[in-house]
Amino acid sequence: MSTSITFSHDCIILDACCAITLYATKHMEAILQALPGGVAVATFVLDEEILRSNLQPFVEQGLIRTVSPDAESEENAFVNFAVELDDGEAVTGAIAMHRKWAIATDDRKAQRVFARHNPGVQLLSTPELVKHWADTHSQPIEVVREALQNIETQARYKPSAGHALHAWWQSIVHAS
Amino acid sequence: MEANILDNIDMRQLGKELQEARKNRSMTQEAAAEVLGVARTTITAIEKGERRIKAGELIRLVRAYGRQVSDFVRPRPRFESFQPQFRGPYLSTAVDKQTIAPYIETLEELCRDYLELEEIMEAPLIRKYPPVYEVAGLPCEQAAESVAIEERNRLGLGDGPIPILRYLLEQDVGLRLFYLPLPPKFSEMYVYDDALGACMAINRHHPEERRRWSAAHGYAHFLAHRYKAEISVENGYQRLPESERFADAFARYFLMPTGGLIRRCNDIRRTQGKVTPADLGTLANYYGVSVEVLTRHLEDLKLLPTGIWDKLRHGGFRIREAQRQLGLEGITAPDEELPRRYQYLALAAFERAFITEGQLARFLRVNRLDARQAIAVLHESTSGAIDVAIDVGTELQASDA
């Protein structure tokens, strides 16, 4: 239960769904600070109305850097991913593939597409990022519980029964 | 990753769609050329499919057009644009044409998305269309009443009121019916395409009794003039053409069947000896029409003396207040933009991981949080427990036990 993730990449690029969910914790700043390496979000993702204003403070603090496809290979990959994904998801996958970054996403279809086109990619999810923060910063269980409950109520997310951290999540949320 | 999709895509089709997107954005070729830093002739060549577009160019162009790259490269249903079908004598002024054009585009996009969802879920819409009714040359009123009776019989409606007309047309006929926030003077748009079938947009801003009227009016066009696009606009004609008079008459008889109306009026007269304004309010509410429409129809049927409506109006009859006093809170019905079936298809596609959250939000025309809320509501309404992951697309079967 206390296993922590190993980060095998220099940078983690957040997909929109993961960014929304992390923001809902109300501990996003601390969660981002706990991550080794950098954290990035594609500018296309920031175009989503609900994300721009929420993430802007983290961009200004330097906790999140905004990135765009800046090579022909990334643009080609973006367009190729867009056959199956939304633009925000496609550009995230394209940048991660060419810069060899990890991707944080909770979307099942996006995970499947990223893994198929980029077998070496490290796919992370919200529960893993939150648990990493909780473990490495020895957060009191009440604080972690509050973060997870915020996710459930504000972002309407909880890991599926098949998720590796489902039991951990449940144990925190329902701990008395 | 395999070869670049742009090396294999149909460039003529892509060029055509890029041209439509540019025009819908009211951008000139010169402006598009400026976005890419190329000559105008390059845009011409791209739009004709004569020059293969590069990924970076496509990304920049579609962003300038306010669209998604995925709209142009993912497999989507193809059909003829709606806009040309609406060119004709429907709209009297150029201003009207310009005003309604973006809504025609919206309806087209919604219909395309609906069809795409059906393809993703392998769940085609079942069309229960009657053959086109031949009404040419027949007296308008008689033809309209006859078609209304036949349709009521076909749909098993008897001579009672129709509870939620929208659901009837969507589920029992198989129309694609959207509620769009049209400008006030526009009530309804109807268009037919072989791939899509009949598609309709009703003005979401209008009160429900008017929306019902508009839907019945559009349905008349579907029944009698199926392959002709139509827009219903206030004061759109100096003299109503035959097709419009038929549609209006059909709406009256379909929403207020003569047999039932006579019986109810007679019941009122038997018990009270007279029909009062309160009765008109109650009856209008019962049939889901406005008091004006009901009263005028009763006058036409000689169930009320001619001029009653004008007398009520000039006498300051306050309909809403009267209906409130009678405990009639007005007709309520779901006014969601998207048909229920469309929403369920989108949610089911997401539940099965056929589409992503971003795609779901786009299909539902909401942001991601609202899309998550829609999923949660669906789970709660279908399971009563959020913990249970319900796949709304799976077949319901009795327990093996």
Interface residues (C-beta under 8 A of the other chain):
Chain A: A16 C17 I20 E48 E49 I50 P69 E72 E75 N76 A77 F78 V79 N80 A82 V83 E84 L85 D86 D87 G88 E89 A90 M97 D107 R108 K109 A110 R112 H117 N118 A155 R156 Y157 K158 S160 A161
Chain B: M1 E2 N4 I5 L6 K54 A55 G56 L58 I59 Q68 V69 S70 V73 R74 P75 A353 F354 I355 T356 E357 G358 Q359 R362 N367 R368 L369 R372 Q373 I375 A376 I386 A389
